């Protein structure tokens, strides 16, 4: 959405869906390319049907005025980077692990996981991993620790090398019919595999990618959805979850109010009302616009 490209199109490179399985990195999809394509469309954006049809020729999603247009040095190929939780760990569970289950066999791989010696600090999968439900990023990490050793001796040498290479890419970035997540996939046109080719370039542009992980925000699913859902009658979830969250917020406000009344609020309010220095990022962006790319400061 932010890159203004359609689904099954790389937001980082010029690769299309049928090119996701290529063994080389495609040219970067620069913002000037997107803006030039939008400028070449002469159809009125208010005519949605005609405008969307014109956008399909350039593989655009129909956004005619990107929010980053006019921002100095704003380029989706830079500020959109591979995200560890979804593009590495979720990719492993949705594809790499499913390939291992297909090659080794679900029963055999479950048996190998179940007989592992329990180790303190590591998850022990007593019942195997082929039928796991509600899998979290923590479980993805635990399975990745074991997978290469457990498929060795059963899978072919070339398959083990391929899985080992994918694991190496993921760890280094942090310091037949093949079964996908929901349906049969008989090709290599997988977006998350194509995104792995952008890890090196994104690291050079924005620093270590592990700092941009969505683990913290994804954890909000627990406090905002899963925990409230457990207090429902498992019917008509939405209104009950909203009611639960509303009551929790009122309880928090009540607790804050009673705490303030129990102490002297004057000193606290004076501290909160102190003037704070705010950074004018618009002026900084204007300054950066006058600098060349060599003069700009990049993260380590």
Secondary structure, 3 states (H helix, E strand, C coil): CCCCECCCECCCECCEHHHCCCCCCCCECCHHHHHHHHHHCCCCCCCHHHHHHHHHCCCECCCCCCCCCCCCCCCHHHHCCCCHHHHHHHHHHHHHHHHHHHHHCHHHHHHHHHCCCCCCCCCCCCCCCCCCCCCCHHHHHHHHHHHHHHHCCCCCHHHHHHHHHHHHHHHHHCCCCEECCCCEECCCCCHHHHHHHHHHHHHHHHCCHHHHCCHHHHCHHHHHHHHHHHCCCCCCHHHHHHHHHHHHHHHHHHHHHHHHHHCCHHHHHHHHCCCCCCCCHHHHHHHHHCCCCCCCCCCC
